[in-house]
Amino acid sequence: MFTSVAAIYRNGRTELLEPPLSVTEARVIVTFLTDGRAVDLTERGLGPEQVADLPARLKAFAGD
């Protein structure tokens, strides 16, 4: 079974943007996207509270 979770790699560390559901321990494969650009959500008009709330709001699309 595969579970995908978005993450940001910065300063040698990988920070998951949401917790993986039903996974307590697993081997992982890290794939770096070739564009290398992080999305600056503040440039798109989102404040810190809205950014923190995004994973919960996007769960509705997890099955798509």
N, C-alpha and C positions, 0 to 999 in steps of 0.2 A: 504494500500500500504506500502511496506517496501523498504527502501533505505539503503544500506550498504556502510559505509565509513571506511577505515582503519584508525587507530589511535594508538598513543603511550601513555601509562599511566606511568607517572613519577612524583614522589614527590607529590602525591595526586591530580594531575591534568591530564586531558585527552586532548591531542593535536591532532586534526584532521589532517591527512596528505593531505587532499584535501577538498574543500568546498562541502557540499551536494548540488546537483542541485535542484532547485525549492523548497527548504525547508527554511521557515523563522522562524517557531516555531513548535516544535513537542516533544512529549514524546519520550524517548529513552530507549533502553535496551542495557546494556554494557555486553559483553561476553569476559571474559579473556581467552586467549589461554593457554592451559596447559603447553606448553614447557617453557614459561616464558623468552624466549630469544629474545632480540632485534637483528635485523640484522644490523651489522656494515657495511654500504655501502662503507666506505673508505677502509675496508679490501678487498672489491671486486673491488677496483680500481676506484671508483667514487668520484669525487671532489665535493665541495659544490655547484657549479653551476649546475652540472649534477644532483645532488640530488634534488635541487630546481625545476628543469625542469621535473622531473619524472611524477608528476600528469598529466601534460599537454600531455606528450608523451603516457601515459597509457590510456587516454580517448578513444582511438581508440578501446580498448578491452572491454569497459564498457558493451556492449551488449552481450558479449560472455558468 
